[in-house]
Amino acid sequence: MHAFNRAVARLLILCTIGLGIPLPASAGIVTTDQIHASAERDRVKDFMAREDVRAQMQSFGADADAVRERVDALTDQEISELAGRIDQMPAGGGIVGVLFAVFIILLVTDILGLTKVFPFTRSVR
């Protein structure tokens, strides 16, 4: 057991000495344009990963993996243009969004007791 303790002690001494040896580090400068392009590329990838977008792409006959590869192959300028088009798209899907908003407003007014449109709600009054 005495020899085992010596071996462990020697190993610990070597490990402690090894902690003091500095390791080389390298850093590069990242420009603002590179960060912006990376953020836009991530935003486009997130948009393409949405379930409704994937379903629409499949209805057009496009494979989701192929689309992902093509997004990776786009230049920074093309990504910027595509991200701008995504920002210009209507939120909520047009008429479906309006109908959903009307439903929520009527539901809240029913719950508050101001109207009685839906039979499945109970007023808080």
C-alpha positions, 0 to 999 in steps of 0.5 A: 500500500505504501508504494501505491500511495507514493505513485498517487502522490507522484501523479498528483505532483505532475498534475499540479505542475502541469496546471502551471504551464500556459497554453497557447491562445489565439483570437481573431477580430470579428467585424460587425458585418460578419456578426450581422450576417450570422444573425440574419442567417440564423433568423432565416434558418429559424424561419425555414424551420417553422412547421407551417413553412416546412409544410408549405415547402413540402406542398411545393415539392421541396425537401427541407434538408435541401432547402437548409443546404441552399440557405447555407450556400447563400451569400451574405447579400442574398441572406440580407435580402431574404431576411428583409423579405421575411420582415415584410411578410404580414404577421398572423396570416391575414384574415386568419389573424383577424378572425383569431383576434375577434374570437379572443376579444369576444371570449374575454368580454364573455368571461368578464360578463359584458356580452353573452356570445359563447354558451361554454363560458361562465361570467365572473360576475 
